Amino acid sequence: MPPLSADWRHRLTHRKVWALAAPMILSNISVPLVALVDSTVIGHLPHAHQLGAVAVGATLFTFMVGLMGFLRMGSTGFAAQAAGRNDGAALRQVLVQGLLLALGFAALIGVLALPFSQLALQVINPSAALHQSTEDFFHTRLLGLPAALASYALVGWFLGTQNARAPLAILLTTNLLNIVLNLWFVLGLDWGVIGSARASVISEWSAALLGLALTRPALRRYPGQLAWAALRRWQAWRPLLSVNRDIFLRSLALQLVFLLLTVQGARLGEATVAANALLLNGLLLTAYALDGLAHAVEALCGHAIGARDRQTLRRSLVVAGGWSLLVSIGFAGVFLLGGHLFINLQTDIASVREAAYPYLPYLAVLPLIAVWSYLLDGLFIGATRAREMRNAMLLSLLLAAPLAWMASSYGNHGLWLAFLGFMTLRGVTLGWVGWCMQREGRWLG
């Protein structure tokens, strides 16, 4: 029997993958559901600029917070490898370092956020109504920044210990509470755009406090003591900061792409930027679902690398990869057959609906293209191979830039074609780097 076929038939690996992936898919899907509820609630208010404000304001906030994705990714890889070694002291060190970094970067971003938002709005040059509503939304959302970054670190650490229940509790608390409060604040109390932002802030703080409470029972599985003196030494921070630096640069490149997508859409008009936001909610839904399987890859592959178990590493990747492909095909079918309903559920503004419909085919193709980069990201994160992941992302961005320039004359169609090209290049470059590492025997080296 060929090795890949034998790996796919290994039932224990299927159970391990889904034991981690299923809770994470459930919790991850709740993240884009919040964006869907935000868009749906605001999208049924009378003015397009209100939906546009949530789209632009959320993108600015997500851009800044998304740059801190290394707080989750770095914690996952190091925690997974420490768990593979059964090193309780190292697990405690990763947890404390992640939380301290979250608080430090929250303070730094808080200082930079206001001038950044003003610069971004000057570039977008929105109408007066869209400008004011976006400012109100963004400034309120900043109050939840420390909690959002702390949750990143906590979720990453829990995933590294192969504990999917705690991230499920954290993310469901954030997102389900956000949905309830959104409906109450926007529709019940008539707080409009600012009510949506307040709902997010309250939800983020509630989830962060819950995550902190859950760390104590989780640590009982891994006895050990935190070496507080080590935290005062640069040597204890250097591996994590080195990985985090590379993941930051990778995240910066990725978030710039999404920011430029929103900025260019805003230049094409309020209806276009609102329509693109609704379509990107579909991408978020797909990405967060597939990330559940990628998170399983992070934890299982990181654990296998820590234990130097080549067979388990290969099996985990094959099984998670097969399921990722099947899930992406399912999403492509949903958007192809039910795309109009997906848009209509989010807004009843006729101009926004009409602006979104022509781009549904791009949304249907996107899961089949993006799935490979999500899966391979999980492998590189679990292996703490952030430098290689960074280089692949920068190469993708460099190769996609001429494509975006050539497509710019085709308006929003050109924007989406360039985005699809970029996502294709992400998968190709990661696959090429991964193949080179496999050929050189560097995954367990």
SEVO-790499 format. One line per field, with one value per residue (C-alpha): x, y, z negated. Coordinates in Angstrom, 2 decimals. Layout:
N
x <- X|...
y <- Y|...
z <- Z|...
***
This chain:
445
x <- 0.00|1.46|2.60|0.10|-2.81|-1.69|-1.42|-4.94|-6.33|-4.80|-7.92|-6.17|-4.76|-8.24|-9.52|-6.64|-7.10|-10.83|-10.50|-8.56|-10.14|-13.84|-13.88|-11.67|-13.87|-16.92|-15.19|-13.46|-16.68|-18.10|-15.47|-16.75|-20.29|-19.68|-18.65|-21.73|-23.97|-22.27|-22.81|-26.35|-27.44|-25.77|-26.65|-30.33|-29.93|-30.99|-27.64|-24.78|-22.20|-23.09|-22.23|-19.16|-18.02|-18.15|-16.32|-13.53|-13.29|-13.18|-10.53|-8.32|-8.68|-8.14|-5.06|-3.44|-4.50|-3.72|-0.11|0.03|-0.97|2.48|1.25|-0.90|1.28|4.54|2.92|1.41|4.66|6.76|4.00|3.47|7.14|7.36|4.33|5.99|8.97|6.59|8.40|6.04|8.49|8.86|5.08|4.68|7.42|5.74|2.41|3.80|5.95|2.97|0.80|3.54|4.14|0.39|0.21|3.34|2.20|-1.30|0.27|2.43|-0.44|-2.66|-0.16|0.12|-3.53|-4.94|-2.36|-2.55|-6.33|-6.14|-3.52|-5.57|-8.72|-6.82|-5.68|-9.21|-10.72|-14.26|-17.38|-17.89|-20.54|-18.39|-15.34|-17.12|-18.83|-15.56|-13.75|-16.46|-16.35|-12.55|-11.90|-14.38|-12.95|-9.50|-10.76|-10.80|-7.26|-5.43|-8.05|-7.94|-4.15|-4.20|-6.75|-4.40|-1.64|-3.99|-5.59|-2.17|-0.85|-3.89|-3.63|0.01|-0.97|-3.54|-6.34|-9.06|-11.81|-10.35|-9.98|-13.53|-14.75|-12.74|-13.81|-17.43|-17.64|-16.21|-18.33|-21.68|-21.73|-20.80|-23.72|-26.22|-24.91|-24.83|-28.50|-29.34|-27.17|-27.82|-31.42|-32.73|-31.01|-30.55|-26.87|-26.01|-22.39|-20.92|-23.17|-21.58|-18.12|-19.17|-20.49|-17.09|-15.19|-17.31|-17.07|-13.28|-12.71|-15.11|-13.30|-9.80|-10.76|-12.25|-9.07|-6.92|-9.15|-8.80|-4.99|-4.80|-6.59|-4.75|-1.35|-2.12|-1.36|2.21|3.91|6.69|7.69|8.13|11.69|10.95|14.66|14.92|12.41|14.93|17.51|17.60|18.51|15.09|13.29|15.44|13.94|10.35|11.13|13.06|10.11|7.65|9.67|9.46|5.76|5.15|6.78|4.75|1.55|2.39|2.60|-0.69|-2.57|-1.30|-2.97|-6.32|-5.92|-5.16|-8.18|-10.39|-8.67|-8.95|-12.56|-13.35|-11.93|-14.43|-17.36|-19.33|-21.40|-18.26|-16.40|-19.54|-20.01|-16.40|-16.83|-19.80|-17.84|-14.82|-17.12|-17.42|-13.64|-13.48|-16.06|-13.99|-10.65|-11.68|-13.27|-10.19|-7.99|-9.55|-7.78|-4.64|-4.64|-4.73|-1.70|0.10|-0.48|0.05|3.03|4.65|4.18|5.62|8.62|9.22|9.10|11.10|8.41|8.63|5.77|3.26|4.34|3.62|0.32|-0.99|-0.25|-1.81|-5.02|-5.50|-4.70|-7.29|-10.01|-9.04|-9.52|-12.94|-14.11|-12.90|-14.84|-17.94|-17.56|-16.98|-20.27|-22.14|-20.96|-21.52|-25.10|-26.15|-24.07|-27.00|-28.75|-25.52|-25.39|-29.12|-29.02|-26.40|-28.05|-31.22|-29.53|-30.16|-27.02|-24.77|-26.45|-26.07|-22.44|-21.69|-23.44|-20.97|-18.07|-19.62|-17.70|-14.44|-15.72|-16.63|-13.12|-11.30|-11.61|-10.04|-7.08|-6.58|-6.80|-3.17|-1.67|-3.78|-2.66|1.01|0.95|-0.08|2.90|5.42|3.95|4.02|7.65|8.44|9.85|8.81|11.74|10.84|7.18|8.11|10.28|7.52|5.03|7.36|8.12|4.39|3.82|6.71|5.43|1.82|2.66|3.10|-0.12|-2.01|-0.59|-1.61|-5.12|-5.71|-7.35|-10.15|-11.71|-13.08|-12.73|-9.02|-8.86|-10.35|-8.23|-5.09|-6.23|-6.83|-3.38|-1.80|-3.54|-2.39|1.19|0.99|0.28|2.86|5.72|5.01|4.80|8.10|9.89|8.40|9.51|13.05|13.14|11.87|14.51|17.22|15.82|15.33|11.86|13.24|16.70
y <- 0.00|3.44|5.47|8.30|5.87|4.08|7.40|8.38|5.06|5.50|5.85|7.03|10.03|10.91|10.84|12.99|15.52|15.87|15.90|19.15|20.44|20.02|22.31|24.81|24.84|25.45|28.26|29.69|29.88|32.04|34.70|35.45|34.99|38.09|39.97|38.59|39.73|43.16|43.51|42.15|44.37|47.51|46.51|46.81|50.37|52.93|54.33|52.70|54.84|53.07|49.67|51.19|52.62|49.21|47.69|50.29|50.66|46.90|46.55|49.19|47.47|44.01|45.27|46.45|43.44|41.03|42.17|40.69|37.24|36.04|36.15|33.13|31.44|31.70|30.48|27.47|26.22|26.58|25.23|22.22|21.34|21.81|19.54|16.97|17.01|17.01|20.15|21.90|24.68|25.64|25.64|28.09|30.30|30.41|31.35|34.21|35.53|35.53|37.50|40.03|40.58|41.04|43.80|45.51|45.53|46.69|49.79|50.40|49.98|52.19|55.05|54.52|53.79|57.31|58.78|55.57|55.82|59.48|58.70|55.78|57.89|60.62|58.05|56.65|60.16|59.07|61.20|63.26|60.86|57.78|59.49|60.40|57.02|55.18|57.26|56.61|52.86|52.56|54.67|52.65|49.32|50.31|49.90|46.13|45.94|44.57|41.85|40.88|40.46|38.55|36.16|35.61|34.47|32.31|30.56|29.83|28.41|26.18|24.84|23.98|21.78|20.05|21.51|22.52|22.96|26.09|27.96|26.86|28.42|31.61|32.17|31.19|33.54|36.37|35.82|34.63|37.39|39.83|38.66|39.04|42.46|43.61|42.85|44.52|47.64|48.36|47.29|47.40|50.51|52.19|52.97|52.47|51.98|52.77|50.15|47.49|48.55|48.54|45.00|43.84|45.52|43.95|40.54|40.67|41.49|38.77|36.15|37.20|36.90|33.46|32.34|33.38|31.39|28.28|28.22|26.85|23.53|23.16|23.38|20.48|18.05|19.35|19.62|22.14|25.55|28.81|30.13|33.80|34.64|33.36|35.96|38.67|37.16|38.01|34.41|33.22|35.65|35.41|32.23|33.44|36.98|35.72|33.60|36.36|38.89|36.73|35.98|39.71|40.53|37.77|39.07|42.65|41.64|39.72|42.48|45.06|43.07|43.13|46.81|47.68|45.66|47.80|51.09|50.45|49.36|52.55|54.61|52.92|54.12|53.44|50.67|48.89|48.95|47.71|44.96|43.82|43.67|41.31|39.13|39.06|37.79|34.69|34.42|34.82|32.07|29.74|30.73|30.30|26.92|25.66|27.17|24.66|21.93|24.07|24.44|20.65|20.54|23.08|21.11|17.58|18.41|20.53|17.69|15.17|17.40|17.83|14.02|13.59|11.27|11.44|9.01|10.90|14.15|12.79|11.14|14.30|16.38|13.87|13.41|17.12|17.96|15.54|16.89|20.48|19.82|18.23|21.14|23.71|21.94|22.14|25.88|26.45|24.67|26.71|30.04|28.94|27.82|30.09|33.22|35.55|34.38|34.88|38.53|39.14|37.91|40.53|43.63|44.89|47.98|47.52|49.35|47.18|43.97|44.88|45.81|42.43|39.98|40.14|39.08|35.92|33.64|34.90|34.01|30.49|29.86|31.34|28.36|25.97|28.32|29.45|26.05|25.15|28.22|27.68|24.07|24.79|27.74|25.24|23.01|25.87|27.32|23.95|23.53|27.13|27.69|31.32|32.55|30.28|31.23|34.91|34.51|32.68|35.45|38.24|36.40|35.99|39.70|40.62|38.38|39.56|43.30|43.41|41.40|43.91|46.82|45.27|44.48|47.94|49.30|46.72|48.27|45.93|42.90|43.65|43.97|40.51|38.91|40.31|38.99|35.50|35.62|36.54|33.69|31.25|32.42|31.96|28.26|27.77|29.48|27.71|24.37|24.98|25.97|22.96|20.59|21.99|21.47|17.90|17.12|18.45|16.62|19.84|19.29|17.26|18.78
z <- 0.00|0.93|-2.12|-1.58|-1.29|-4.43|-6.26|-5.19|-6.48|-9.94|-12.09|-15.24|-13.37|-12.07|-15.65|-16.89|-14.09|-14.66|-18.46|-17.97|-14.77|-15.59|-18.67|-16.86|-13.76|-15.95|-17.82|-14.75|-12.75|-15.50|-14.62|-11.09|-12.38|-14.46|-11.32|-9.60|-12.44|-12.51|-8.78|-8.92|-11.81|-10.43|-6.87|-7.68|-8.90|-6.29|-5.07|-3.12|-4.96|-8.23|-6.78|-5.13|-8.48|-10.16|-7.18|-7.16|-10.96|-11.51|-8.79|-10.44|-13.82|-12.34|-10.50|-13.72|-15.78|-12.95|-13.02|-16.50|-15.24|-16.27|-19.88|-19.06|-16.47|-18.39|-21.60|-19.83|-18.33|-21.49|-23.76|-21.47|-21.48|-25.28|-25.70|-23.43|-25.82|-28.85|-30.09|-32.54|-33.38|-29.71|-29.26|-32.13|-30.70|-27.26|-28.87|-30.96|-28.12|-25.76|-28.19|-28.97|-25.26|-24.73|-27.32|-26.03|-22.42|-23.42|-24.98|-21.90|-19.44|-21.56|-21.12|-17.36|-16.60|-16.42|-14.01|-11.96|-11.61|-10.60|-7.95|-6.61|-6.37|-4.55|-1.99|-1.59|-1.43|-2.40|-2.59|-5.76|-7.08|-6.45|-8.00|-11.25|-11.68|-11.03|-13.66|-16.24|-15.61|-15.58|-18.68|-20.71|-19.50|-20.80|-24.37|-23.84|-22.44|-25.55|-25.98|-22.30|-22.34|-25.64|-24.13|-21.18|-23.52|-25.60|-22.62|-21.11|-24.35|-24.91|-21.34|-21.90|-24.85|-22.57|-24.68|-22.22|-24.80|-26.39|-23.07|-22.27|-25.52|-24.95|-21.35|-21.87|-24.84|-22.74|-19.70|-21.01|-23.62|-20.86|-18.74|-21.59|-22.61|-18.98|-18.53|-21.85|-21.48|-17.79|-17.35|-20.92|-22.27|-18.87|-19.49|-15.81|-14.72|-18.13|-19.72|-17.54|-18.72|-22.40|-22.03|-20.77|-23.62|-26.37|-24.73|-24.37|-28.04|-29.17|-27.11|-28.23|-31.89|-31.24|-29.48|-32.43|-34.77|-32.60|-32.66|-36.20|-35.60|-32.27|-33.97|-36.34|-33.50|-33.29|-36.72|-37.02|-38.36|-36.51|-36.71|-37.32|-37.32|-33.74|-32.57|-33.43|-31.08|-27.38|-26.53|-27.74|-25.43|-22.31|-20.71|-21.15|-20.03|-17.01|-15.87|-16.70|-14.67|-11.57|-12.06|-12.56|-9.21|-7.58|-9.18|-8.20|-4.54|-4.75|-6.58|-4.09|-1.33|-3.13|-3.99|-0.37|0.73|-1.51|-0.60|3.13|2.72|0.79|3.65|5.95|3.83|0.65|2.26|3.52|0.20|-1.55|1.06|0.73|-3.04|-2.62|-0.20|-2.52|-5.26|-3.10|-2.96|-6.74|-7.19|-5.01|-6.50|-10.11|-9.43|-7.59|-10.29|-12.68|-10.71|-10.43|-14.23|-14.51|-12.22|-14.42|-17.62|-16.24|-14.04|-16.74|-19.24|-16.75|-16.07|-19.81|-20.15|-16.88|-15.47|-11.68|-11.01|-13.16|-11.54|-8.05|-9.04|-10.70|-7.62|-5.19|-7.18|-7.92|-4.29|-2.94|-5.19|-4.40|-0.69|-1.26|-3.44|-0.89|1.89|-0.31|-0.83|2.87|3.61|1.00|2.41|5.99|5.39|2.53|3.00|3.69|0.52|-1.42|-0.30|-0.76|-4.35|-5.18|-3.72|-2.09|-0.60|3.12|4.30|2.11|3.25|6.90|6.35|4.71|7.06|9.99|7.74|6.27|8.69|7.18|3.72|4.90|6.31|3.32|0.87|3.39|3.85|0.25|-1.46|-0.76|-2.38|-5.52|-5.82|-5.21|-7.62|-10.30|-9.53|-9.61|-12.82|-14.61|-13.56|-14.66|-11.17|-11.10|-9.02|-6.13|-6.41|-6.37|-3.29|-1.42|-2.24|-1.15|2.08|2.73|2.18|4.45|7.25|6.81|7.00|10.81|11.21|9.06|11.06|14.39|13.09|11.56|14.73|14.46|11.35|8.71|11.00|11.23|7.46|6.96|9.68|8.06|4.68|6.10|7.69|4.37|2.53|5.22|4.84|1.05|1.45|4.20|2.36|-0.96|0.84|2.61|-0.63|-2.44|0.33|0.19|-3.59|-3.21|-0.61|-2.93|-5.99|-7.97|-9.48|-12.40|-12.26
***
